[in-house]
Amino acid sequence: MKDDGKKNVDKIYRLYGIDMAMELLRPKAKWEITNNRFTRWEDERPCPTIEEVYETMEKAKEFENTINTIWTNEQYKELVEFNKTLDDAQGGAENDRIRTTSGI
C-alpha cells in the first residue's frame, strides 16, 4: 500500500464546543459564561440553560464521531499547534474550539 502522507489520528473535534453550541442554539446572540453560569445575555430570545448547551455539545460530538475525517500530517500538526496557542493564550485553560480524543 502506498503511503500518501495521510493517516488516521486522534479525532479532532471542529464542531464540539460552547461557542458552536451557542451559535446553533441562539445564532448571533451576545453572551458570556463564567463558572457554568451565564453572566451576560443580550438577546431578545430566552437564554438557554447550561444543560441545553452541554446537550448540544454532546450532539455535535456524536455527529462528528460518525465522520471518518482523514487529516494530512501537516494539517494535524497545524491544528494541534493552533489548539496549543489558544490554550496558552487562555493561561492554560482548556479551549473548547478544537479538541482531540487524547485532549491535545
C-alpha positions as CSV (number, residue, x, y, z in Angstrom):
1,M,0.0,0.0,0.0
2,K,1.3,3.4,-1.0
3,D,1.9,5.9,1.8
4,D,0.1,9.1,0.7
5,G,1.2,11.1,3.9
6,K,-2.3,10.7,5.4
7,K,-3.0,8.8,8.5
8,N,-5.8,8.3,10.9
9,V,-5.0,10.2,14.1
10,D,-6.9,11.1,17.2
11,K,-10.3,12.6,16.4
12,I,-10.1,16.4,16.2
13,Y,-13.5,17.9,17.0
14,R,-14.3,21.0,15.0
15,L,-18.0,21.4,15.9
16,Y,-17.7,20.5,19.6
17,G,-17.6,23.4,22.0
18,I,-19.6,26.1,23.8
19,D,-19.2,28.7,21.0
20,M,-20.6,26.3,18.4
21,A,-23.4,25.1,20.7
22,M,-24.4,28.7,21.4
23,E,-24.4,29.5,17.7
24,L,-26.6,26.5,17.0
25,L,-29.0,27.4,19.9
26,R,-29.1,31.2,19.5
27,P,-27.4,32.4,16.4
28,K,-25.6,35.8,16.8
29,A,-26.7,36.2,20.5
30,K,-24.3,38.1,22.7
31,W,-23.4,36.1,25.8
32,E,-20.7,35.2,28.3
33,I,-20.4,32.2,30.6
34,T,-18.4,32.1,33.8
35,N,-18.3,29.0,36.0
36,N,-21.1,27.3,34.1
37,R,-23.4,30.3,34.5
38,F,-24.5,32.9,32.0
39,T,-23.1,36.2,33.2
40,R,-24.1,38.2,30.2
41,W,-27.2,37.8,28.0
42,E,-28.0,40.4,25.3
43,D,-30.7,38.9,23.1
44,E,-34.5,39.1,22.8
45,R,-34.8,35.3,22.8
46,P,-34.7,33.4,26.1
47,C,-31.3,32.4,27.4
48,P,-30.7,28.6,27.1
49,T,-29.9,26.7,30.2
50,I,-26.3,25.4,30.6
51,E,-27.8,21.9,30.4
52,E,-29.1,22.8,26.9
53,V,-25.7,24.0,25.9
54,Y,-24.0,20.8,27.1
55,E,-26.6,18.6,25.4
56,T,-26.0,20.4,22.2
57,M,-22.2,20.0,22.6
58,E,-22.7,16.2,23.0
59,K,-24.9,16.0,20.0
60,A,-22.2,17.8,17.9
61,K,-19.6,15.4,19.2
62,E,-21.8,12.3,18.5
63,F,-22.3,13.6,14.9
64,E,-18.6,14.2,14.4
65,N,-17.8,10.7,15.7
66,T,-19.8,9.3,12.7
67,I,-17.5,11.0,10.2
68,N,-14.2,9.4,9.2
69,T,-12.1,12.5,8.8
70,I,-8.6,11.9,7.5
71,W,-6.0,14.7,8.0
72,T,-2.7,15.0,6.4
73,N,0.2,15.0,8.8
74,E,0.8,18.8,8.1
75,Q,-2.9,19.6,8.8
76,Y,-2.9,17.7,12.0
77,K,0.3,19.4,13.2
78,E,-1.2,22.8,12.4
79,L,-4.4,22.1,14.2
80,V,-2.6,20.8,17.3
81,E,-0.4,23.9,17.3
82,F,-3.4,26.2,16.9
83,N,-5.1,24.5,19.8
84,K,-1.9,24.8,22.0
85,T,-1.7,28.5,21.1
86,L,-5.3,29.1,22.1
87,D,-4.8,27.2,25.4
88,D,-1.6,29.2,26.1
89,A,-3.5,32.5,25.4
90,Q,-6.1,31.5,28.0
91,G,-3.5,30.9,30.6
92,G,-3.6,27.1,30.3
93,A,-7.4,26.9,30.4
94,E,-8.8,24.3,28.2
95,N,-10.0,25.6,24.8
96,D,-13.4,24.4,23.6
97,R,-12.9,25.1,19.9
98,I,-10.7,22.2,18.8
99,R,-10.4,19.1,20.9
100,T,-8.9,15.8,20.2
101,T,-9.8,12.5,21.8
102,S,-6.5,12.5,23.6
103,G,-7.0,16.1,24.9
104,I,-4.1,17.5,22.8
